[in-house]
Amino acid sequence: MRAIGLMSGTSADGIDAALVEISGTQADLQVTLLAGKTYPYLPKLRSQILEVCAGKAISMAEFAKLDEAIAREFARAALAIQKNRETADIIGSHGQTVYHRPRDGQTKLGYSLQLGRGDTIAHLTGLPTVSNFRAADLAAGGEGAPLVSRIDACLLSHPQYGSCVQNIGGIGNLTYLPPHDGHDAFEKVVGWDTGPGNSLLDLAVHHLSEGKQTYDRNGEWAARGMPHVDLVERWMQHPYFAQSPPKSTGRELFGWAFFQRCRADATAKNLSPADFLATLTELTAASIVYSYRQFLPQMPDRVLLCGGGSCNAYLRHRLQVRLGEIDLLTTDEVGLNSQFKEAIAFAVLAYWRTIGIPGNLPSVTGANQAVLLGDLSRLAT
């Protein structure tokens, strides 16, 4: 089957589109990336998305307009990635997360909202579209995230090495894959959101550059600074880091409000812009490695990076320092494109939805059972 995966993460910088050829089911799953491209949001639309994520109140009419605008951008990305290529059979669209509330002691079920209606995408592209992937896992008592761990286990397990597949988008998330001996590929697989990835860094760069930059390319700005260890330790006192998995998070915890706190702390310590960025980068690295040491059954033999943060050389350096002798690679080095891995995953989830294979992994999300993920939107015939 030829499928398109569409993904925009918590950084909301644009839509990652992946056109893939998929065969097999799980143990024999094969995925070939035919094309991948990122389609940036227009600045005005991105600003609207980030404002809503930060808690700005809007009317239902404005909300509907935003939902529709996002769906149209996703549809444009799906059409563009197919240009001059054979038409796809199906689209898997993650949509744009604007709110994520994990389950807690007061709420038995979590809630997660992704904008970009699947029905609209199907209508505009002429292709069946699977969307709203998180709802079924949430209804089964899960966190609704991370949802890529079953796919990681199918594509990235190794017979000898224990691996952490570490995605660094706006938020970081991991899948731990123990050495796979040919039996149940999903046995003992665990995963969770590690905390901030690029979210705080991107906010800081936008603020420090007065809107002229949206991210720290290759970590070059942060690399000129020095992390403030005391501040990293202070920020690591946030309760989320000590919370046991299954767990998930988003901009609700590590977005604008947390950034403002960090900025106030940095100002009080008279940190330079470069030192501030270095300290935020250190927080991301520290939270990832702390998470491994606290909650994994054992430290991995290797860490496989993917997502935008895998391109940040300074962040990779700080991770390697904290990991010591553990091998730090990207998923590119083991055959899976690191920049479009998440989009590829949602193409696979759409494919699995059509052939009746559950997409979640209860040991990761905390759901009470494995379930089919996503709502299928078809064109009227």
matplotlib code that plots the C-alpha trace (Angstrom):
import matplotlib.pyplot as plt

x = [0.0, 1.2, 0.4, 1.0, 1.8, 1.2, 2.6, 3.0, 4.4, 4.3, 6.8, 4.1, 6.7, 5.1, 3.8, 6.1, 4.8, 6.1, 5.1, 5.8, 5.4, 4.2, 4.0, 3.7, 1.9, 4.1, 6.9, 7.5, 6.6, 8.5, 8.5, 10.2, 10.3, 9.6, 9.5, 9.6, 9.3, 8.4, 5.8, 6.1, 3.0, 2.5, 3.7, 0.2, -1.3, 1.6, 1.2, -2.5, -1.7, 0.9, -1.5, -4.2, -1.7, -0.6, -4.2, -5.6, -9.4, -11.1, -14.7, -16.2, -16.3, -12.6, -11.9, -13.8, -11.9, -8.6, -9.6, -10.5, -7.3, -5.1, -7.0, -6.5, -2.7, -2.5, -4.4, -2.1, 0.9, -0.6, -1.2, 2.2, 4.1, 2.4, 3.2, 4.6, 4.3, 1.9, -1.2, -1.3, -4.0, -4.5, -3.5, -2.7, -2.9, -1.9, -3.2, -2.0, -2.2, -3.5, -4.4, -3.2, -4.5, -3.2, -5.2, -4.6, -6.0, -9.1, -9.7, -10.0, -9.7, -7.3, -8.1, -6.2, -7.2, -5.7, -7.0, -7.2, -10.4, -9.9, -13.2, -11.9, -8.6, -10.3, -12.6, -9.8, -7.4, -9.9, -8.2, -9.5, -8.0, -7.4, -7.2, -7.9, -5.5, -5.2, -8.9, -9.3, -6.2, -7.5, -10.9, -9.2, -7.6, -4.3, -2.3, -2.9, 0.9, 3.4, 1.8, 4.9, 6.3, 4.7, 6.1, 9.6, 9.5, 8.7, 11.3, 14.1, 14.5, 17.9, 18.7, 21.7, 21.3, 18.9, 17.9, 16.3, 14.6, 14.6, 12.5, 13.2, 10.5, 8.8, 8.5, 10.8, 9.6, 11.2, 10.7, 12.9, 13.5, 15.1, 17.2, 14.8, 15.3, 12.7, 9.8, 7.2, 8.6, 6.5, 7.3, 9.0, 8.8, 8.2, 8.1, 6.9, 7.3, 10.6, 9.7, 10.8, 12.6, 12.8, 9.8, 11.6, 14.6, 12.4, 10.5, 13.8, 15.3, 12.1, 12.2, 16.0, 16.0, 12.9, 11.1, 13.8, 14.6, 12.4, 15.1, 18.8, 20.2, 22.6, 22.7, 25.3, 24.0, 23.8, 27.2, 28.7, 27.3, 27.8, 25.0, 24.1, 24.0, 22.1, 19.3, 19.1, 18.8, 16.1, 14.1, 14.5, 12.5, 9.3, 7.0, 6.7, 10.3, 9.8, 6.4, 6.5, 5.4, 3.1, 3.1, 2.8, 3.0, 2.9, 3.0, 0.6, 3.5, 6.5, 5.3, 4.9, 4.3, 7.3, 9.5, 8.5, 9.7, 13.0, 13.5, 12.9, 15.4, 18.0, 17.5, 18.0, 21.3, 22.4, 22.8, 23.7, 21.5, 24.0, 24.2, 20.4, 20.1, 22.9, 21.1, 17.7, 19.6, 21.1, 17.6, 16.5, 19.6, 19.4, 15.7, 16.2, 19.1, 17.5, 14.4, 16.5, 18.3, 15.1, 12.7, 14.3, 14.9, 18.5, 20.5, 20.4, 23.4, 22.6, 20.4, 18.8, 17.8, 15.1, 13.1, 14.3, 16.5, 18.7, 20.0, 21.2, 24.9, 25.2, 22.3, 23.7, 27.1, 25.5, 23.5, 26.6, 28.4, 25.6, 25.3, 29.0, 30.1, 26.6, 26.5, 24.5, 23.3, 20.4, 17.8, 19.2, 22.2, 20.0, 17.9, 15.0, 14.8, 15.2, 13.5, 10.3, 10.1, 7.1, 5.2, 6.2, 4.7, 1.3, 1.3, 1.9, -0.9, -3.3, -2.3, -2.8, -6.2, -7.3, -6.1, -7.3, -4.1, -4.1, -1.8, -1.2, 1.1, -0.6, 2.8, 3.7, 0.4, -1.1, -4.3, -6.2, -6.0, -4.6, -7.1, -7.5, -6.4, -8.0, -11.2, -11.5, -13.0, -14.1, -15.5, -19.2, -19.8]
y = [0.0, 3.5, 5.9, 9.4, 10.3, 13.9, 15.2, 18.6, 18.4, 20.6, 23.1, 23.8, 24.9, 23.1, 19.9, 16.9, 14.9, 11.4, 9.3, 5.7, 2.2, -0.3, -4.1, -6.8, -6.6, -6.4, -8.9, -8.6, -4.9, -3.2, 0.6, 2.5, 6.3, 7.5, 11.2, 13.5, 17.2, 19.8, 22.4, 25.4, 27.1, 30.7, 32.9, 34.2, 30.7, 29.4, 32.4, 31.6, 27.9, 28.8, 31.4, 28.8, 26.3, 28.9, 29.2, 32.2, 32.2, 32.3, 32.1, 28.9, 30.7, 31.4, 27.9, 26.4, 28.7, 27.6, 23.9, 24.4, 26.4, 23.6, 20.9, 22.8, 23.1, 19.4, 18.7, 20.9, 19.1, 15.7, 16.9, 18.5, 15.4, 13.3, 15.8, 13.9, 10.6, 7.8, 8.6, 7.3, 4.9, 6.5, 9.4, 9.2, 12.6, 13.3, 16.8, 19.7, 19.2, 22.3, 20.7, 17.6, 16.6, 13.3, 11.2, 11.9, 11.1, 13.3, 12.3, 8.6, 9.4, 11.8, 14.2, 15.3, 17.6, 17.6, 20.1, 19.5, 17.6, 14.3, 14.7, 18.0, 16.4, 13.5, 15.8, 18.1, 15.3, 12.7, 10.1, 8.2, 9.7, 8.4, 11.0, 11.5, 8.7, 9.4, 9.2, 5.4, 4.9, 7.6, 5.9, 2.6, 4.4, 5.3, 8.5, 8.8, 9.1, 8.1, 6.2, 5.3, 2.6, -0.4, 0.8, 1.3, -2.2, -3.6, -1.5, -0.8, -3.8, -5.5, -9.1, -8.1, -4.4, -2.8, 0.5, 3.8, 5.4, 9.0, 11.5, 15.2, 17.3, 20.1, 17.4, 14.5, 10.9, 7.5, 3.9, 1.3, -1.8, -4.7, -7.1, -8.9, -12.7, -13.5, -14.0, -11.4, -8.1, -6.1, -7.9, -5.6, -2.6, 0.6, 4.3, 7.7, 11.4, 12.5, 16.2, 19.3, 18.8, 21.9, 23.7, 25.9, 26.4, 27.6, 30.0, 31.4, 31.9, 33.7, 35.9, 36.6, 37.4, 39.6, 37.3, 37.1, 33.5, 30.5, 28.0, 27.7, 26.2, 23.4, 24.6, 27.2, 30.0, 27.8, 26.3, 29.8, 29.7, 27.8, 25.9, 27.1, 23.9, 25.2, 26.4, 23.0, 21.3, 23.8, 23.2, 19.5, 19.7, 19.9, 17.1, 15.6, 14.4, 12.3, 10.9, 7.2, 6.1, 5.7, 9.4, 12.1, 15.8, 18.8, 22.6, 22.7, 21.9, 22.8, 25.8, 29.5, 29.5, 27.3, 29.4, 32.6, 31.0, 29.9, 33.4, 35.1, 32.7, 33.4, 37.1, 36.9, 35.1, 37.6, 35.0, 36.1, 35.0, 32.2, 31.0, 30.9, 28.8, 26.5, 26.1, 25.2, 22.8, 21.2, 20.8, 18.8, 16.6, 16.2, 15.3, 12.6, 10.9, 11.3, 9.6, 6.6, 6.2, 6.4, 4.3, 2.0, -1.6, -1.1, 1.5, 0.9, -0.2, 2.6, 5.6, 6.3, 9.9, 11.3, 14.5, 18.0, 17.9, 15.2, 18.0, 20.1, 19.3, 21.0, 19.1, 15.9, 16.7, 17.4, 14.1, 12.2, 13.7, 12.6, 9.2, 8.5, 5.5, 4.6, 4.8, 7.8, 7.5, 8.7, 6.5, 7.3, 5.2, 2.2, 2.7, 4.9, 8.6, 10.6, 13.8, 12.1, 9.2, 10.5, 11.2, 7.7, 6.3, 7.9, 6.5, 3.0, 3.6, 4.5, 1.3, -0.8, 0.8, -0.4, -4.0, -4.3, -4.2, -2.3, 0.7, 1.4, -0.5, -0.7, -1.2, 2.3, 4.3, 2.6, 1.6, -1.5, -3.1, -2.8, -1.0, 0.2, 3.8, 6.6, 7.6, 6.7, 9.4, 8.1, 10.0, 9.6, 7.3]
z = [0.0, -0.8, 2.2, 3.2, 6.8, 8.0, 11.3, 13.0, 16.5, 19.5, 18.0, 15.3, 12.8, 9.9, 8.5, 7.9, 5.0, 4.2, 1.1, 1.8, 0.4, 3.1, 3.1, 5.6, 9.0, 12.1, 12.4, 8.6, 8.3, 5.5, 4.9, 2.1, 2.1, -1.4, -0.6, 2.5, 2.9, 5.5, 4.6, 7.0, 8.3, 7.3, 10.2, 11.0, 11.2, 13.3, 15.7, 16.0, 16.8, 19.4, 21.1, 21.4, 22.8, 25.3, 26.5, 24.6, 24.7, 21.3, 20.2, 18.7, 15.3, 15.5, 16.7, 13.7, 11.3, 12.8, 12.6, 8.9, 8.1, 9.6, 7.6, 4.4, 5.1, 5.8, 2.5, 0.6, 2.0, 1.0, -2.5, -2.9, -1.7, -4.4, -7.3, -10.3, -8.4, -8.3, -6.2, -2.7, -1.4, 2.0, 4.3, 8.0, 9.5, 13.1, 13.0, 15.1, 18.9, 20.7, 24.0, 25.9, 29.4, 30.6, 33.0, 36.7, 40.1, 39.5, 35.9, 35.0, 31.3, 29.6, 26.8, 23.7, 20.9, 17.4, 14.9, 11.1, 10.4, 8.6, 6.7, 5.2, 4.2, 2.6, 0.6, -0.6, -1.5, -2.8, -0.5, 2.5, 5.6, 9.0, 11.8, 15.5, 16.4, 20.1, 21.1, 21.1, 23.4, 25.7, 25.8, 26.8, 29.8, 28.2, 27.9, 24.2, 23.8, 22.8, 19.8, 17.8, 20.1, 18.4, 15.1, 16.7, 17.9, 14.4, 12.6, 15.0, 17.4, 17.4, 18.4, 20.5, 21.5, 23.9, 22.3, 23.3, 20.3, 21.4, 19.5, 20.2, 18.8, 20.8, 23.5, 23.9, 23.9, 24.1, 23.2, 25.0, 22.9, 24.8, 22.7, 20.5, 20.4, 17.8, 20.2, 21.1, 19.7, 22.1, 25.4, 27.8, 25.5, 27.5, 26.6, 27.7, 27.2, 28.7, 29.0, 27.0, 23.7, 21.6, 23.0, 25.5, 23.2, 20.3, 22.6, 23.9, 20.5, 19.3, 22.3, 22.3, 18.5, 18.8, 16.4, 13.7, 14.4, 15.3, 16.4, 17.2, 14.0, 14.8, 18.4, 17.4, 19.6, 22.7, 22.0, 22.7, 26.2, 29.4, 31.2, 34.7, 36.6, 39.6, 37.4, 35.6, 39.0, 40.1, 36.9, 37.3, 40.5, 38.4, 39.5, 36.0, 36.0, 39.1, 38.0, 37.1, 33.6, 31.8, 31.4, 28.7, 28.5, 26.2, 26.1, 29.0, 31.3, 29.2, 27.2, 27.7, 31.4, 32.2, 29.8, 31.6, 34.9, 33.3, 31.8, 35.2, 36.8, 34.1, 34.4, 38.2, 37.6, 34.9, 32.3, 28.8, 25.9, 25.0, 28.6, 28.8, 25.7, 26.9, 30.2, 28.4, 26.2, 29.3, 30.8, 27.7, 27.9, 31.7, 31.6, 29.0, 30.7, 34.2, 32.8, 31.6, 34.9, 36.9, 35.0, 32.5, 33.5, 32.5, 30.6, 26.8, 24.7, 22.2, 21.8, 18.4, 17.9, 15.6, 15.2, 14.8, 17.9, 16.4, 14.0, 17.0, 17.3, 20.7, 22.2, 20.8, 22.4, 25.8, 25.6, 24.8, 27.8, 30.1, 28.4, 28.8, 26.7, 25.4, 21.6, 20.4, 16.8, 14.7, 13.2, 9.8, 10.7, 11.2, 8.1, 9.2, 8.2, 11.4, 10.2, 8.9, 11.3, 13.1, 9.8, 8.6, 11.8, 11.2, 7.6, 9.1, 11.8, 9.0, 7.1, 10.2, 10.8, 7.4, 7.9, 11.5, 13.4, 16.8, 16.8, 20.5, 22.9, 26.4, 28.2, 26.9, 27.0, 30.0, 28.1, 29.3, 25.9, 22.4, 20.1, 16.6, 16.3, 14.2, 12.6, 8.9, 6.7, 3.2, 0.3, -0.4, -3.3]

ax = plt.figure().add_subplot(projection="3d")
ax.plot(x, y, z, "-o")
ax.set_aspect("equal")
plt.show()
